[in-house]
Amino acid sequence: MRKRHGKPRSRRHQAAWSCPISVDYARLPEAAREHLRGTARTMAERAALRYADLLAAEAGIAARAAYPTAGRLVFRLSTDVFGASATLVAAYPADGRQLWHLDASDEWPDESLVTDFLAAAAEMFDDYFPPVEAAGITEAGDELYAYDLRRPTSRA
């Protein structure tokens, strides 16, 4: 006689698995099902937007750790086989003068702490970050985006 290892199965568990599968189950009317689907979709979109807000806030915290007076980050987004990636181009304090630029001689300390969060937030929504005019920042034709550290980006 074979011995079972582990906990013995309860009668309730055995009864649940030995019940015949019922084909006749109650279905919601189609209008109610569509309403529930729409509500679930809206809740999921709001949750995704809140998560993108958190990712952007993490990027802001990391940027302020390197440059405490940073108020705005300008960056370039690109996509490859690994997903979205971001490259910092410039940082500005609240007064608008240039605090840091990609072409400057000093490197951003551990740029990936900021760019990974920016790329992840941008990947959540296509138009999460507003595009900015590239004149005077990089070459013409570059598509740049900005993240304002002073104001929340959320639209909900």
Secondary structure, DSSP 8 states (H G I E B T S, - for coil): -----SS---HHHHHHHHS---S------HHHHHHHHHHHHHHHHHHHHHHHHHHHHHHHHHHHHH-TTEEEEEEEEEEETTEEEEEEEEEEETT----EETTSSS--TTTHHHHHHHHHHHHH-TTSS-EE--TTTS-TT--EEEEETTS-----
